[in-house]
Amino acid sequence: MSPVVVDQIAADHANSATADTLPATPVRLVPAAAAVREKVKQDLRMGREHQEGRVNWITAIAMGAFHVLGIAALFFWSWRNIAAFVIMYFLAINVGIGMTYHRLLTHRGYRVPRWLEIALTVCGTLALEGGPIFWVATHRVHHQHSDQDGDPHTPQDGTFWAHVGWIITGRALHSETALLGRYAPDLTRDPAQRWLSKYHWLPLTIAGFLQMGIGYWAAGIKGAVGMVLWGTFLRVCIGLHATWLVNSATHLVGGRRFETKDDSRNSWWVALLTGGEGWHNNHHAHPVSARHGLVWYEFDINYYGIWVMEKLGLAQKVQVAKWDPTDPKPAGA
């Protein structure tokens, strides 16, 4: 073992001692530790230039199958199936992705009891956007390198890349919890979040079988097939593209209230599709704010949900951006 590595281990051990044993020893950053930290930083550069350039066939085939079955759903139209679509879309995209994966887990824009955090995280897994550790780490990397080298999905690497290319090509990181944990240590310390990250596909699978059961009870085999096609396959496809539009469209088209260092923009139509995530320039200017729609006409149903939880005593420390409409500036400017 290299002497510099031994030095780091010894220092870490000394600092872990209690006051009754050994006094804390100042840790000096030795070359090996610095090299490891730099390697981790480089490993988590997710831009197109840093990917391996190959197709993730499992992901690509799964995405293709979901889209084919999503199109098939159009031949099973019924009000019952539309209801399943709307309910599942709200739970997965509004509650799961917008309110939980994004505003709660990634930016900690508010706090909820742990039991509720886990329940809300389960809703996030229903979107088929990966487990919480992968999603949160990726988004935190995006904010660190937004529209610069290392951004996972900047349109500067191409519009198709920003929308879906980064998902179906390059390096798959879903199972690399230790590496992703550098950007999501708060989640990797939680055994429930680690479990949901490993088995993020399970809640969606269970929900699909429940839909089939309800559909069969209501209208037989055709009802079972139709409900799962609408409630799972078509709904997942629409939800994925809605989320991907935040990565692509809201860095290309729309207004800019704040002069941020990236290309983020506000898009009303993406906000409608995602429940408020389209006010992306507002968000990049004030990332910790649980409210993205900063004026009355900026539709933000995800914030309204957080507001309701706050009134019910379920959400605390809700962060809301403070800004001057006559001189809008990003946080910290």
N, C-alpha and C positions, 0 to 999 in steps of 0.2 A: 504493500500500500504506500502511496506517495506520502512523504512527510507533511506536505501542506494539507492533505486530506485528514491525516491524523490530528493535525493542529486544530482543524475546524471541529472534528468530532469531540476532541477534548474540551474545547471551549463551550460547545453546546451542552456537554454533560455537566460542566461546571456551572453553567447558568441555570440548569434545571435543579440544582441542589437547593435544599431549604435553608432557611436562616439558621437552623439548629445544626447543620452539618458544615457545608463549605460556603464561604462568601461568594457572591456573584462575581464572575471574572469577565471583564470587558471582552467582547468578541471582536477580533480584528478580521476584516474581510480578506481571507487568504486567496491566492490565485485559483485554487481548485474550485472554491465556492463561487467565485466570480465567474469562472468559466461555465459552471453548471447553470447559473442564473442567466447568463447570456444565451446559452444553448436553449433553455426553456423559452426565452423571449423569441428567439428565432423560430423555434418549433411552432409557436403559436401565431406566426405571421401567416395569415390564411388567404392572402390575395392570390390572384391567378398566377403570378410569377413564381410563387412559393409552393404551388401544388405540383403533384407528380404528373399531371397531364393525361391520366388514363381515366377511362370510364368506370364508375362504380356500378357494375352490372346489376348487383342485387337491388340497389336503389333505383336504377334506371328501369329495370323490368317491373318493379313494384309500382313505380309512378305510371308507367305505361298501362299496366293492368287496371289500376284505379281509374285512369282516364277512359279506357274502353268501357268499363262497367259503369262509369258515370254517364257516358253517352247512352248506354243501354237503359239507364233509369228513365230517360225521356219517353220510353214506350210503356211505362207503368205509371202514368200520371193519375193522381187522385188527391183529394184534399187531405186524406189521412196521411199520405206519404209526404205531402208538403208540410204538414204539421210536424212530422218527424224531422224533416230537414231543418225547419226553423228552430225547433227546440234544441237539437243537437248543435246547430251552428252557433246559437247563442251561448251554450255551455262551453263549446270548444274554443271559439274565436273571441268572443267578448269576455266571458268569465275566465277561460283558461289561458289564452294567449295575452290579450290586452291587459286585463286586470291583474293576472297572476304572474305568468312567466315574465312579462315585461315590467309592469309598474311596481309589483310587489317584490319578486325574487331578484330581478336584475338591478333595479335602481333603489329598492327599499324606500319607495315614495310614501309608504304607510306601513303599519304593523297590524298583524292579527294574531290571535292565539295559535299555538302550534297545530292543534288539531284541525283548525280551519285552514291553515296554510297548506297542510297535506291534502285536505279534501279539495281545495281549489287547484292544487297542483295536479291532482288526478284529472280534473277537467282539461288542463293543458295538454295532457298526453293524448286526449281524444282528437287532437288536431293533426296527428301524424307528423309533427314537426320535431320529433326527437324527445329525449328525456330532458328534465329540467337542468341538469348540469351542463349538457351539451349546448342547450339553447342559451342559457345565461352566459356561459363562458364566451360563446361565439358573439353574442351581442355586446358584451363588455369589450371584446377585442375590436369590434366595429367602432365603438365610441372612441377607443384609444387611437385608432388609425383611420378615422373616418375620411374617406375619399383620398387616402394616401396609401403609400406602400404598406401592405399588410392587411388592409381592409378586406374582410372575407367576400364582400359582394358590392364593391363600388362600380357604378356604371362606367367609370373611367377604364375599366377592363372589358367593356362591352355591355350593351344593354341586355343581351341574352344571358351573358354570364351573371350579371347582377340579379336577373329575375330567377333563373333556374339552373344555369350552367354550373354554378358553384356547388349545387346540391348533387348533381348527377355525374360530375367529374371531379378529379382530384382526390385528395386524401380523406378517408373516412375516419372521423375522430370520435364517433359515438361511444365506443367502448374504452377510450383512453381516459379513464376517470382521473388518474394521477396527474396526467399532463394538463387536462382541462381544469383540474382542481386549483391550479395556480391562479386562475381567474375566477374561480367560484369556491373558495375555501369555506365560506359560510354554509354552502350546500353539501360539500363533501364530508363535513363533520356530522351531518344528520343522516343516520342510518336509513330513515324512511325515504329521504331524497335520493340516496344512493340506490336503494331498491327500485324506486320508480324510474331512475335513469337506466338501470339495467333491464327492467321489464316494462319499458314504456309502451310497448305494443299490446300488453295484456288488457288494460282497461278498454281500449278500442275494440279488441276482439270480443270481450265479454258484452260490450254494448251492442255489437253487431248481432250476436246470438239472441240477446234480449229483444232487439227489433224484429228479428225473424219470428220469435215466439209470439210477440204481440201481433204482428202481421198475420201469422197463421191463425191465431185465435179470432181475429176480426174478419179475415176473408180467405182462409185456406192457403194453399201453396202459392197462388199468385200474390196474395197479400203479403206473405212472408218474403218472397223475392223482391217485390216492389218496395217494401218498407226498408229493407237493408240496402237496396240500391240507392234510394233517396237519402236515408238517414246516415249512411256511412260513405258509400263510394262517391256519389255526386257531391254530397256535402263536404267531404274531405278535399275534393278537387277544387271546388270554389273557394274554400277556406285557405288552401295553400296559395292559390293565385292572389287572393286578397292580401295575404301576408307578404308574398313576394313583391307585390306592387309597392309596398312600403320601402323595400330595398331598392327597387329600380325606379319606378315612376316618381316617387317623392324626392329623388335626387336628380331629377331631370326637368320636371315640369311643375310650375306653380309659383306662388308668390313667396317672397322672403321678408318677413317682418323684422327679423334679427340678422345682423351681419355676423354670421358664424364663420368659423374657419373651414367649413366643409361646404358641400353643395346642397344641403338639405332645403326642402321647400314645403310649403303648405298646400295640400291638395284636398279640396272639399269632397271630391268624388271617391277618393281612396278613404277618406274619413268616414263616409257613409258605408262603405263596404266593410270597414274594420271596427266601427264603433268609436272612432276618434283617433286612431293611430295615424291617420293621414295628415294631422297637424304636425308634420315632422320637423319643420324649421323651429316651431315653438318648442318642441321636445329637445332638439339638439341644443337650443339656447338655454333651456332649463331642464336638464335631464332628470333631476330628482323629483320634479313636480309631478304629483299624481294626476294633476289636471293638465291636459294637453290643449284643449280648446279654451283659449284665454279670454275670449269675449263672448257675449251672449249668443251670437249667431254661429259660433263654431261648435257644431254638433259633436258631443263627446259622451256617448252613452256609457262607455267604460268608466269614466269619472263619476257619472251619476250613480252607477252601481256601488262604487267606493263610498260615495256620499251617503247612500242609504245604509251601508254597513256601519258607517261612523255614527249615524243617528240612532242605530240599533245598539250601539255600544260594542260592536264587533271589530271595528277598525279604530286604531289610535295613531297619533302622530302623523296625521295626513298632511303631506307637504303640498303647498300650492305656491306657484311662482309669484313673486312680487316684482312688478316691473312698472315702468313709467310709460304710458301710452304715447306721451308727447316726445319721448326720447327712448325708444326701446333698445335695450342692450342685453346681451347674453349674461348669464350668471357669472360673477367674478370679473366682469369687464369694468 
